[in-house]
Amino acid sequence: MEIKSADERREEIINACEELYQSKSFKEITLKDISEKTTFSRPSIYNYFQTKEEIFLAILKREYEKWIKDLANIYLKNDKLKKDEFATKIAKTIEKREQLLKLLSMNLYDMEANSRMEQLIEFKKSYGESLKAVRKCLDKFFKNMSEEEKDKFVFSFFPLMYGIYPYTRATEKQKEAMKKAEVPFKFFSIYKMVYESIMKLL
């Protein structure tokens, strides 16, 4: 029988939680559910994560790391980009990260509040790297922007990401409630919402 390393076991736990999140809500998922999807017992999970929120935070960290790679590819593979080209490329990277958007909009507070400081710091490092990756792209492709304008872009765009999921993934129940409340509802795709927001910010 193959003995798994600590990193492999950690990944197995994260993957099990991620799989459950496709069909169950954050609140419904328990450590017991997660352990049943792995090859080891629930007490063993505590060697890696103290709470389910720490596992979800690890998923979110991984999502940021995937996005950072996409941002690095934009930076490395392009010498110049016009505003609309830049907006298109960034929108396409975020369109692939629906899980990141869902976790940001629905569960971030609980994840951060119920995670140990060392876990939170590791997550914040990845978040910080994503800020730097976007800023690096602005430095390369928009040399005429002032430092203040770049700061304004970054600190307007990142908070915007927290609201993308609810505006692009309204449930049938939410749509029905808005209709009965006579609130106009307009569907936005993730791509369109990000693209148009970036164009306005630039």
N, C-alpha and C positions, 0 to 999 in steps of 0.2 A: 504494500500500500504506500502510495506516494505521500510524503510528509510535506505539507504546505508551509511556506515561509509566513512570517507575521504580515508582510505586505500583501501576500496572496490571500490570506484569511481576511484581512481588512477589506480588500477589494471584493471578496465574495459577499461580505456583509452589505457593503454599499450597493453592489449589483442586485442583491436580493430585495433590498428596500426600494431601489429604483424600479424594479419589476412590479412590485406591489403598488407603487404609486401610479402606475398606468391604469389600474382598475379600482383602486380604493383611495379614499381621501386621506389627507394628512392625519386627521383626528382618528380615523378608523384603524390605522396601522399601529400595531403594538410590537414590542420587542419579541414577544412570543411568535407573532406572525413572521417576523423577519428570521428568527432562528429556525423555524420550520422550513424555510426556503434554503437554508444552508446545510452544510454537512456536519455541523457541530451543535452542541447544546446552547440553550439560552444563557446559562451562567458564563459560558466561554466568551460571549459577546462583550461582557463587562471588562475583559482584558483589553479591549480596543475602544469601546464606546460606553459611556456611562448612561446615556439617554438616547432615545430615538431621534431627538432633535440634533444631537451631534452627528448622527448618521446622515440626516438630511442636509446638515451643513456641509458635510463631506461631499455630498452629491452636488450641492451648489458650487462648492470650490472647484470641483472637476468641470462643471459647466463653464465657469469663468476661464479655466485653463484652456479648454477647447476654443473658446472665443478668442482668447489672447493669441493662440496659434493662427487663427484666421486673420486677425488684425496684423500679425507679423507678416503673413503672406501678402497682404495688400501693400504693406510698407516695402517689402523686398522685391516684389514682382512688377512694381510700377515706378516709372521715373517721374511722370507727371500725371495729375488727375484734375479734371475740371470739377466744378461743384457738383454737377449732376452725376458725373461718373463716380465721385467719392461717395455721394449719398446712396447711389445704387449699390455699390460694393458693400458699404457698411450695413445697409438694409438687408442685403442677402445673408450676411453673417448672422444677423440677429434673428432673421426668419428661421434659421436652423436651430436656434436656441430657445424654443418654446418652453422647455422645462425650466430653464433659467428664469424666464419671465414669470412663469407660474409660481415658482418658489419665492421670487422677490415680492410679488404682489400679494400673496396669500399667507405665507408662513415665515417670513424673515424674522419678525419680532420674536416669535416663540422659539425659533431655532437659536437665535443669539442669546435670548434670556436664559435658556436651559442648556447651555453648553459651557464646559469649563473654559477658563481663560486661555489656556494653551491652544485649545481647539479653535477658539474664536480668533486668536492672533494668526494662526495658520490660514484661516479663511480670509482675514483682512489683508494678508499679504497678497493673495491672489486677486482680491478686489483692487488693491492698490496697483498691481501690475497691469490690470485692465485700464485703469485711469492713465497710467504712463503710456500704454500702447496707443490709446486714442490720441493723446497729446503728441506723441512722436509722429503720428500720421499728419496731424495738423501742422507740425513744424516743417515737415517735408513738402507737403502739397500746397500749403497756404502761407507762403513766406511773407506775404503782405499783411497778414493778420498780426495785430499787436499781441503782446503777452496777456494783456487784460482781456482782449477779445477771445483768445484761446481759453483762458480761465472761465470766461462767461459761457463759452460753448460747452466745455466739459461739465461744469457744475449746473448747467441747465439740462444737458442731454442725459446724464446719469439718473437724476431724479425722475425724468420722464419715463425711463425704463420700468419704474415701479408701477406705472399705470397702463402699460401697453396691454398686458394680458386681459384685464377686465373689459377693456374697450374692444378687444378683438375676439373674445371668446365668451360672449354673453350666453347664458343657458336659455333654454326655451321658457323656463319659469320666469327668469328675469325679463325676457322679451315680452311675455304676457303681462307681467306686472307694469312694465313701462307703457304698454299699449293701453291698459285699463286706467293708468294714471295720466294718460294723454301726454306722455313724455316722448318727443320724437326720437326715434332710434335710427342711427345710420351705421351700417356695417363698415368696418375698416379691416383690411388685411394687416398683418404684422408688417409686411413689406411696405405697404403704402403709408402706414402711419409713421414708420421710422423714416422713410424717404422724405416725406413732406416736412417732417419736423427738422430734419437735418438741413434741408434747403432753406427753411426759415431761419435757422440758427446761423447759417453761413452768410 
